[in-house]
Amino acid sequence: MVHLQENGYNVEKVDVTNDELSSIKEELGIAPTLASCHTAEIEGYIIEGHVPSDVIETLLEEQPDVAGLAVPGMPQGSPGMSGDLEGPLEILAFDQDSEVWVYTTWE
């Protein structure tokens, strides 16, 4: 969240219980294997986890036919997380049919 705010996004934080968050993720079509700690909707796209802001900008510019992007879990060194990134971070794309593929990598 802070990473997005620091990069010009107006973030509305909504506190929910774990059960509510699970329901929201299910409604949005986020598979459990893609889940992370943060879920956002930006211009019709779902952003799950610590997706770098520059990758979000590319998504919004290109407007590919995807439901959203995800960085599963909470990888060390990803935007907003402490520690060093160990190798490139895979940013996954997913569609409404639960298909998942690597959208891009980030270092």
C-alpha positions in Angstrom: 0.0 0.0 0.0 2.7 2.4 1.0 4.6 1.6 -2.2 1.6 2.6 -4.3 1.1 5.8 -2.4 4.7 6.7 -2.8 4.3 6.3 -6.5 1.3 8.6 -6.9 -1.7 6.3 -6.3 -4.6 7.4 -4.2 -5.1 4.3 -2.0 -8.3 3.7 0.0 -7.6 1.3 2.8 -10.4 -1.0 3.8 -9.9 -3.1 6.9 -11.7 -6.5 6.7 -11.5 -9.8 8.6 -9.7 -12.8 7.1 -13.1 -14.4 6.3 -14.2 -11.3 4.5 -10.9 -11.0 2.6 -11.2 -14.7 1.5 -14.7 -14.0 0.2 -13.6 -10.9 -1.6 -10.7 -12.8 -3.3 -13.1 -15.6 -4.3 -15.6 -13.1 -5.7 -12.8 -11.5 -7.8 -11.6 -14.8 -9.1 -8.3 -14.8 -7.3 -7.2 -18.4 -6.9 -5.7 -19.4 -3.6 -2.4 -20.1 -5.3 -2.2 -16.4 -6.3 -3.3 -15.0 -2.9 -1.3 -12.4 -0.9 -1.9 -9.9 1.8 -3.2 -7.0 -0.4 -6.0 -6.9 -2.9 -6.7 -3.8 -5.0 -8.8 -2.9 -8.0 -7.3 -0.3 -10.3 -9.1 0.8 -13.5 -10.9 -2.5 -13.8 -7.9 -4.7 -13.1 -7.3 -6.7 -10.0 -3.9 -6.3 -8.4 -3.0 -9.0 -5.9 0.0 -8.7 -3.6 3.2 -6.7 -4.0 3.0 -5.9 -7.7 5.5 -3.1 -8.6 4.0 0.2 -9.5 5.9 0.4 -12.8 4.4 -3.0 -13.8 1.0 -1.6 -13.0 1.7 1.4 -15.1 2.6 -0.9 -18.0 -0.6 -2.9 -17.5 -2.7 0.3 -17.6 -0.9 1.6 -20.7 -1.1 -1.7 -22.6 -4.6 -2.8 -21.4 -4.1 -6.5 -22.1 -7.0 -8.9 -21.9 -6.4 -10.1 -18.4 -8.4 -9.9 -15.2 -5.3 -8.8 -13.2 -1.8 -9.3 -11.9 -0.5 -11.1 -8.9 2.6 -11.6 -6.8 1.7 -14.6 -4.6 2.7 -14.6 -1.0 5.0 -11.9 0.4 8.4 -12.3 -1.3 11.3 -10.5 0.5 12.6 -7.6 -1.5 9.4 -7.1 -3.4 8.0 -3.5 -3.3 6.9 -2.7 0.2 8.7 -5.7 1.7 12.0 -5.6 3.6 15.0 -7.7 2.7 16.8 -8.4 -0.6 15.1 -9.8 -3.6 16.6 -13.1 -4.5 16.5 -13.3 -8.3 13.8 -11.8 -10.6 10.3 -11.4 -9.2 7.7 -13.1 -11.4 4.5 -11.1 -11.9 1.7 -13.4 -12.9 -1.3 -12.5 -15.0 -4.6 -14.3 -14.7 -7.9 -14.3 -16.5 -11.5 -15.0 -15.7 -11.1 -18.6 -16.7 -8.4 -19.1 -13.9 -5.6 -19.4 -16.5 -2.3 -18.1 -15.1 1.0 -17.2 -16.9 4.0 -15.1 -16.3 3.2 -11.5 -17.4 6.7 -10.2 -16.8 9.7 -10.4 -14.4 11.0 -7.5 -12.2 14.4 -6.9 -10.6 
